[in-house]
Amino acid sequence: MNFDLTEEQELLQKTAREFGEEHLAPGVIERDDKGEMPKEQIKMMAELGFLGMMIPEEWNGAGMDAVSYVLAMEEISRADASAGVIMSVNNSLVCQIFMDWGNDFQREKYLKKLALGEWLGAFSLSEPQSGSDASNMRTHAEKDGDDYVLNGTKNWVTNGISSDVVIIFAVTTKGIGYKGVSAFIVEKGLPGFSIGKKEDKLGIRGSDTCELYFDECKVPAENLIGKEGDGFRIAMKTLNGGRIGIASQALGIAQASLDKSIEYAKERKQFGKPIGSFGAIQSKLANMAINVEASRLLILKAAKLKDEHKPYAKEAAMAKQFASQTAVDASRECVQIYGGYGYMQEYGVERLMRDAKITQIYEGTSEIQELVIARAIMEGK
């Protein structure tokens, strides 16, 4: 198996790394503390083509492959995981749905702006009573002439406040479970569509998360994605790609944890020696490096399968489960290596630990990933 990157992929990786170091890393602690979105940096990312990476140039995308996408995601998240998740949602969940399931009218009206970064998108599946059990939703949409009337509540919506358009999943036929779920494009500003308060979160505080409310909100029937009843299938297939993005976000956090640990282990002295000369610290660094590299290989395999249009749901689940665990473990060990300083905000490593945890939860918890993997291997996939 060839692990060499193309010249274009190496250049993209270098560009993303330099952008992260020059434009995202400075001020990341302050943005995290205040819960501020990196608005100017997101605009710059759009100019670099990072918000519509896998979308063909015909629709204003960068026309890149999934391998290029995960390389960029890792580097952006290495500097600022909040910017990483904003990028991931717009690419993997929103633009990809328009590309895979939308019609030309919807692509012309919405995808071109989203891929170019003129608009920002959000994806809204979860509700207060339905997280992992996504089919147990109560938000419903009823056909009324040339419109659908939406009623219900959505929560944990990343980019919910800052987005211009949201892909909403709602029940159109009651009593038949997931087969009655449909997907809709909902623009901000429609009567009956309101936004809840910004959530005060443990980590990725530079991306906004909120509830969305629908009260007799009329959405044009032309904004139905696919057909009635396609919604759940759209969500599940799209989340496979989303999991590759979140795995890459986790990898970026883990790599940053390793980088900072190595740097500190060389500088910090105890008992007259750099702490990196002690076996206990070396063991931590070695295990972090092993798991970071293993995560990277799992992610690249899933991305390569996606590029080859081969089944990759199992591999995406493996990549997300392993990389998110690696991020949690590596960031925790990083704080431990820093000791008391690691617990202080100004050193920036406690933020890594807080940011890492969500990668085990959103776009499918680790437990759900293990169910996906187990079912696949039991079926011989």
N, C-alpha and C positions, 0 to 999 in steps of 0.2 A: 504494500500500500504506500503510495507516494504522499509524504507529509509536507513536501515543499510548496511554498506559496508562490503564486505567479508574481511577476514584477508589479502588476497593478494592485494586487492584494497587499504586497509589502509596502507600497507607497501609501495605500489607504490606511494601513495600520499605523504607519509613521505619522501620517497627517492627523489621525485621531488622537494619537498619544501626545503629539506636540500641542494640539488644541486643548486637550484636557489639562496638561501641565501649565500652559500659558494663560488659559482663559477660565477654566473651571476650578482648578485647585485654589487659586487665590480667592479668598473670600468665602470659601465653602463652609468654614466653621461659623462665620457670622450669619450666613444664610440659614444654616441649620438651626442656629440659636433663635433666630427671628421667624423661622418658618417661611422664608421668602423664596419664591420661585426664581431661578436664574433666567429671567426674561430676555435680557440682551444676549446671553450666551445661546439660548434656544434659537433666537433669530440668526445668529452666526452659524449654528449647526444646520439650519435650514439652507443657508447659502452654500454650505459645503455638500448639500444633498443628503444629509443624514436623517431626514424625516420621511423620505420616500425611497429608501435605498433599493428595494427589490421590485419597484414598480417600473415598467418599461418607459422609455423616454417619450413615447407617444402620449402618455398620460402625465407628463412632467416629472417622472421619477428619474432616479439615477441609473436604472437599468443594471444594477449589480446583482450578484448571486447571494445565496444565504451564507456562504462561508465568509464573504466580505462583510456582510451584516454583523455576524457574531464577532468578528475581529474588531470592528468599530465599537460595538456594544461593550466589549470588555474594556477597551481603553477609555471610553467615556465614563463608564461606571467605576473604573479604577480611580478616577479623579473625583467624581461626584455621582453617587448612585441615584440621587434624585433626578439628575439630568438623564441618567440611564433609563429610568422607568418611564419618563415622559417620552423619550425616543422609542422605547420598546412598544408602548401602547399605540403610538401613532403608526409605527411600521407594521408590527405583527398582528395587531388586533383590528385596527381600523382600515388602513390602506389595503391590507391583504383581503379583507372581506369584500371591499369594493372590487378588487381585482378578480377574486375567485367567484363571487356570487352576484355582483352588481351588473346592471345592464349599461349600455353605452350612455344613455341619458344620465344615469346616476354618476357614472364615471366622469362625464363631461362637467356636470354641475358641482360635484363634490370632490372626487378623487384628485383632479388636477390641482385644486387649491390645497388639499391636504398633503399631497406628495411634494409640492413646492414649498410647503411650510407657511403658506399664507394663512391657512386655517390650522387649528389643532383639533384633534379628534379624541373622543372618549368612548369606552366600551362599557356597557352597563348590563350585567347579568344578575348579580347577587341582590338579594333582598333581606330585610331583617330576619325572616324566618328560613331563608334558603341560601346556604353558602355552598357546601359540598353537594348537597341535594338540590342541584340547580333546577331540576324539573318541578320542584315544589314551589312554583312562583304564583303570586296572587295578582300582580299587575296584569291587567287585561285590556284588550283592544276590541272594540265592536265596530263593524262596518256600518257607516252611515252615509249613503250616497257615494260621493267621490272622496270621502274621508274615512279615517279610522279614528275613533274616540278613545284615547288612552286614559286610564285611571289606575293609580297605584303609587308605590314608593320603591325606590331603588337606593341601595347604600354601598358604601366603600367604593365610590366611583373615582378612580384616578383620573386627573385632569378634568374632573367634573365642573370645577369653577372656571378654569381658564380655557376650556374647549369652546369651539364654535359650533360643533355638531357632535351628536351622540348617537351611537348605535344602541338601540333599546330592544330588549327581548320581552315579549308579552304574550299572554295566552289569548288566542283567537277562537279556539274551540275548547270549551270546558269539558271535563270528565274523561278525557282520553290521555291524560298525562303529558309526557314530553312530545307526543305527536301533535299536540294542539298548540305548540309554541311557535311564534313567528317573530321575524326581525324587522325593525323599522329604523329609518333614518330620521332623526328629530333635530331640527335646527333650534338653536337658542333663540329666545325671544318670542316663541309661540305662546299665545294666550293659554293659560292653564298649566304652563310648564314653569316650575319655580325651583330654585336651588337652596338647599339647606346650608347650615353653618359649616365652616371649614373645620374638619376634625383636627384635634391636637394630638399628634401621633408620637409614638416612641422613636421611630426612625423615618428615613427618607422624607424629612420635614420640608425639603425644598420643592416637593411636588404636592399639589393640593388634592385632598380627598374629601368627599362630601356626600350627602344624600340628595336625591333628586325626587321631586314630587310632580305627579300628574293628576290634574283635577279637570276632567272633561276637556282634555287637550286634543284638539283636532289636528291630525297629521294627514297630509294628502295621500291618497291611495297609491300614487306613483312612488311613494317613499317606502313601500313594502319591498324588502329585499328577497328575491326569489319568489316563492309561492307561499301561501298560508301553510303552516305546518313544517316549513323548512328550518325554522329558527333554531331548534335544539341541535340539529345536525350541523348547521352553520357554526354555532357556538363551539361545539366540541371539536370539530375539525380545525377551526381557527386557533383554539387554545393549544393544539399540538405545536403549531408554529410559535405561539406566544411563549410556550415553555422553553423553547430554545433561546428566546430573547432573555427571559428571566434567569435561565441558567448562566447566560453570558454576563448578566448583571452580577450574579452571585460570584462568578469567577473574577470579575473585576475587583470586587470587595476583597476576595481572598488573596488576590495577587497584591493588592495594596497593603494588606495585613502582613504578608510575607516580606514585601519590600521594606516596610517600616521596621519590621522585626530585625531584619538583617542589618539595616543601618544602625539601629540602636544597639544591637549586640556588639557591634564593632567599636562604638563610642563609649558606652557605659562601662565603667570599671568598678570592680569590687574585689577586695582582698588583693589589690595591686595588679589585677589582670582584667582585660576586657571580658565581659560576661559571656561573650561568644566562644571563649576558650573552655568553658565548662561543659561537661558532658550533658547535663540536664537541658541546657539551652540548645546545644547542638542537636539533641534528639527532637526537641520541639521544631526546630527549623527544618530538619530532614523530613519529618512527617508532614509538615505543612507543604513543603516543596513537592513531595510525592503526590499528595492529594490534589494540589493545584494542577499539576501536569496531567493527572488522570482525569480530572474534570475537563480540562481543555480538550483532551482527546475524545472524550465522550460527546462533547458539544460539537466538535468538528465532524465527527461521524454522523451525528443527527443532521447537521446542516448539509453535509455532502449528500446524504440520502434524499433530503428535500430537493436539492438542486437536480438530482437525477430522476425526480418524480417517482421515487420508490416509497413504499410504506415506511414511516419513521415515527409513529406514535410511541412505540415501546422505547425507542432510542431517545426520543425527546423527554419522556418520563424519567428514564435512567439518568440523563444528563442533568435534569432539574433537581431530582432527588439528591444525587451525589454532590453536585456543585453547591447546592444550598446548604447541605450539611458541612461541606468543606468551608464555606464562608463563615458559618456560625462557629465552627471549631477554630479556624485560623484567626478570626478576629478576637475570640476569647483568649487564645494563646498569646496574641500580640499584646493585649492589655496586661496579661500576666508577665510577659517579658519586660514590659515597661515598668512593672511594679506600681508604686504609688503614683508615679507620673502618668501612667496609663489611665488612671481614674480621673485625671484632670482634663477638662474640656480643651484647653489650649493646645494640647499635644495632638489632638485630632484622631486618636485611636479608639477612644470610647464611642465616637460616632460610627466607626466601622462596625463595632459590635451591635449597636442599635440598628443600623441599616441592614445588617445581615439577616436578622430574624425574620423579616417579612418575606424573604425569598423562600422560606419554608411554608408560607401560608397562601400568598395570592397566586392566582392562575392555577389553582389546584394544590392542596396541602401535600406534604410529604406522604401522608397516609394514603391519599388518593393516588399519588404517583405509584406507590407500591401496589395498589390494587390494579392499576393499569398494567404494570409490568407483570404481575402474577397471572392475570387473565391472559395476557399475550403469550407467555411461555407455556401456560397450560394448554393453549390452543395450538401450540407449535409454531407460533409466529416469530 
